[in-house]
Amino acid sequence: MEKIRLVTAEHNLNNVTRTKAYLDFYLRYSEVEWAFLGHMVSRNGGYNMTDLKGEFLTRLLSKKERNSFFTFLERGNWLIFQDIYPQFLIYEESLKQNKPLFYLLTYLNVSTFMETIWNHFWKNHDTYILCIALVINEQSYLEKRVVQNPVYQKEVLNKFEFFLQDLLSFNHILFPYGSGRLKGQTLHQFESLHERILLGKRLYYVLFDQEFLPQAVKWAKAHPHTGSRKDYWPHMFNQIKEGIPGFPFPLRIKNCQLRKGAGRIYSPKLENAWKNVSQPEAEKGDWFDDVSVVDYLERDEINIDGEIEHEYCKTLERLELAAVAKKTINFLE
C-alpha cells in the first residue's frame, strides 16, 4: 500500500507526468481501456492549461483570472490521477499474484462502486463495463470536490461560463491522428454531471472504433505529450513567440490555415508555462449513494463519426477575433 502511494505521487507531479503514466499503463495492459481514454483526455487538459499562457488568453483574461482557471484545471487533473492510478496498480499486483486484491481499494479511499466493478471485471473481463464505470467514477468523484466546490463555482465556473461554453477550445476534446487530422467531441454543459458522463461514453465510441484506435495509439506513441498544441498542429502553433511584441496583429487564421506570411500561434510547453503545484490532500468521502448510475453502463447502439475539425477551426477563429479586438482597443487607448 505504501509503495502504491509513493508510485502514484511520483507520477502525479504535473499534467505531463500523469498523461505519460496513463499511456505507459495502457501499453502494458490494453484491456484497461480507460488508461488510453484518460491519456487522450488528459492531453486536452494540458492544452487548456498552456492556453492560459498562450497567445490569445493572455490578452483576454487577467493574470488573476488565468491563475484561478489553472488552479481549477490542475486540481481536477490531480484528483482524478490520485484516485485512478492506485486502482491500476492494484490490478497490476492482482495479476502478479494471480488473485483479486480489490478489497484493498477501500483503504485507498476508492469508491465501493469501483471495488464491485473491478471484481466483476476480474471474473468477466468485460472491458466496456470497466471503462464506462471508470468514466462514471471519475466524473462523480470530481462533482463535489471540484465542480460543486464554492470557490471554483465563484472564481471559475460562474465567471467564465461564456468563455467555457462559447469561446474557448476548453469544451472541445480533440483526438489527433495521422498527419494533423483530428476527431473528438464537444461538451456543452460542463457543470452537468449527466452531460459529462454522456460525453465520456461518446468519446469511448469515437476512440475505440476498430479502425480509428490503431491510428490514435500510433500517433500517441510517436508524439510525447508536452502540453503545447504544437504536438498535433505544428503548422499552426509554435512553442516560441513569432509575433512582434506591442503591435496589434491582423487576423491570421482562416479555415485552420495561417494566412500567407503570418507567424504561428504561441502555444508553450507546460514546463515553460506553469510550475508544479503541491496539492492539499483529497477530500474524503464516497460519492456512491444512488444505484441508478448503473444505467449508464448500458451499451448505446449509436454510430459517432467524431468529426470535429470544422467546429474547432471556427472556435479558433472566434478566439483570435476576440483577442485582436481586445488588443486593438487597448492599443488605441
N, C-alpha and C positions, 0 to 999 in steps of 0.2 A: 504493500500500500504506500509505503514511504517512497519507494522507487517510482511508482506511478505519479505521485505528486511532484517529485523532482523532475522527471522527464517532461511532464506536462508544462511545468513552469519554465523549463529550458526553451521549449518551443513557443511559449506564449509571450514572447518579448514584444513583438510588433506584428503588423499585418503581413509583412513579407515572410517572417519565420513561420507563422501559422499556416499561411497559404501553401508554403512548401511542404510542411508536415502533412497536410491533408493529401497532397498528391503522392508523396512518398508512401503513405499508408495504402492508398488505393492501388498503387503499382505492386504492392506486396499482396494485397487481399482485395482483388477486384469484385468479389462478391459483396463487399460493403460499399454499395453504390453511392451512398451519401458522401463518402470521402471525396469522390470526384465532383459531385454536385457542390459540396461545400467548398472545394478548391476553386471552382469556376465562379461561384457567387462571391467568395472572399476576394478574388481578384478585383471584382467590381467595387467591393468595399474600399480596397486600396486606391482605385482610381478616384473614388469620391473624396477620399482623404487628400490626395495630392491636388485635385481640382481646387481645393481651398487655398492652395499656394500657387496655383497656375495663373494663366494669362487673364481669364475673364473674371473669376470670382474675387480676385484681389481688387478689382475695380468696382464690383457690385456690393460687396459686403465689408463692414468694418473689421478691424483686427479682432475685436472682442467677439463679434458675431461668428467669425471664422473659427476662433478658438473654441467657442461653445459648440459649434457644429462638429468639430473634430472630436471633442470630448465625448459627445453623444455617439458618434460612429465608432470610436475606439473602445468605449465601454461595451457596446453591443458585440463587437468583434471579439473582444477579450472574454466576455462572459460565455459566449457560445463555445469557444475553444476549451475553456476550463471545465465546461460541463460535458462536452462530447469526446474529447480526446482520451480522458480516463476510461470511457466506455470502450473505445477502440483497443486500448492497452489491456483491459480485462479480457476482451475477446481474444486477443493475441495470446495471452497467457493461458486461456482456456484451451486453445488449440495445442499449445505446447504440452500441457498436462493431460490433454485428451479427456477433459471433463469440464462441465459448465461451472464457472466461478461467479456467475452473475449475482449471487446473493451478496457479494461484496460491494455492489453498486450503491446500496443504501448507505454504506459508510463513507462514500464519496459524495453524498448529498444528491445523488441522481434519483429522478422520479421513479416511483414504484411502477408507473406505466412502462418505463423502458426496461425494467427488470423482467416484467412479464413478456415484453416483446422479444428481448434477447433470448430468453428461454424458448420461446416459440420458434425463433429463427434457428436455434441450435438443433431443434428436432425436425423442423420442416424445410429449412433452407429456402424460405420464400424471400427473395431479395427485394421484391417490390414492397412488401409489407414492412420490412425493416427500414427501407429508405423513406417511405412516406411517414412511418411512425417517428423517425428522427426529425423529419420536417415539422411534424406536429409538436414534438417535444421542444425543439429549439425555439420555435416561434412562441409557444406557450410560456416557455422559460423566460423569454425576453419581455413578455407582456407587462408584468407588474414591475420588473426590475428596471426596465428602460422606457418602454412606450407609455406606461401609466405613471412613471416617476414624475412628481410635480415639478421638479427642477427642469427636466428635459421638456416637459409639457410647456412650461412658461418660456424657457430660453431658446428652444429649438422648434418644436412641432407647431405651436401656435404662431410663432413669429415667422417661420419660413414656409408656411403652408403653400403660399403661392409659388415660391421657388421650387419646393419639393415636387409639387404636382405638375406644374406647367412649364417651368423654365429649365431646371437642372436636368442633367442626364442621370441624376440620382435615382429616378424611377425606371430607368432602363437597365435591365440585366443583360449584358452582352456576352455571347459565347463566340469568340473568334475561332476561325479555322481556315485552312488553305492559305492563300496569299491575300490577306486583307479582307476576307469575307467575314460576315457576322450573322449569327442567328441570335434569338433571345426572346424576351417577353417584357412587357411593361406593367408596372404596378401603379394603380390609380388611387388607391386608398391605403396609404402606409399605416394609418392608425387603426385599421380594421384587422384584427387577428384572423378572422374568417378569410378575408381577401389575401392576406399574406400566406396562409396555408394553401389556398387555391393556386396562388402564384407558384408556390413550391411544387405543386403537382404538375402544373403546366410546364415548368422548367424541366421537370423529370422527363416528361414525354418528349420534349424537344431534344434534350441531351442524350437520352438513352434510346433514341431511334437507331435501329441496327446499321443503317448506312452512315449516319452522322457521327456516332460515337467514336469510331476509329479515327476519324479526321480530327475531332476535338482533342482526343488523347495525344495524337501525334503532334498537334500544334502546341499543346501544353508542355509536353516534354521538350520540344525544340525552343520554347520561349520562356525561360525562367522569369518569374514574376518580379518586377521591380516597383510596381505601383504607378509607373508612368504609362500614359496612353500610347506612348511611342511603341510599347510592346506589341500592339496589334496594328497600329497605323503609322508607321514611320514616315510615310509620305505627307502626313498631316501634322504630326506632333513631333516635338524635339525636347530633349531634357535640358537644353541650354536656350537662353533667350536669343531670338533672332531679330526682334523688333528694335526700333530706335527709341531709347528712353525719353519720356517727356512729350512726345508728339502723339496727337490723336491719330489712330491708324484708320485707313479706309477698310471697308468690308473686304475680307479675304476669302471667305468660304462660299462656294456655290456648288450645290449638288455633290457635296462631300469631296470636292476637289478644291485646291488652292488656285486662286486666280493667278495669271501669269506674273511672275516676278515677286509674288508675295512670300514673306517669310513664314515658316511653320509656327504652329501654336505652341506656346511654352507649357510643358507638362512634366514637372520634375519627378525624379525618383523619390520614393518615400523617405529614404535615408537622408536625402537633402532637404526634405520638406518639414519633417516632424521628428522630434527626439522621442526615444522610448519613454513610456509613461508607467509609473508604478501605480498599480490599481489597488484600491481597498478590497478586502475580501468580499466574495459574492454573498448576497443576501440569502439567508436560509429559507427553507420552506418548499413544499411540494405543490406544484401547480395543479396536479391531477385530482380534480374533485367532481368531474362530470363525465360519466361513461359515454355520453353521446359523441365524444370526439372520435370514437372508433368508426363512426360512419364515414369519416374521411379516408379510411383505409380501403373503401370500395374502389375497385378499378373503374375508370371512366372510359367508355368506348368513344374516344374522341381522337381526331387527327389534327395535330397542330403543326403547321409548317415552320413556325418560328421566324417568319420574315420580319426583320426589324430595321434593316439598313435605311430605308427611306425615312421612317419615323425618327430615327436617331439623327440623320442628316438635318432634318427640319429643326430638331431641338438645338443642334449645334449652331445653326444659322440664327435662331431666336436668341440664343445666349450671346453670340457675338454682337448682334444688333443692340441688345440691351447694354452690353459693355461699352460699345462705341458711343451710344447715346449718352451714357453716364460720363464717360471720359471727355466727350466733346463739351458737355455742359460745364464740367469742372474746368476745362481748358479755357473756355470763354469767360468764366467768372474770374 
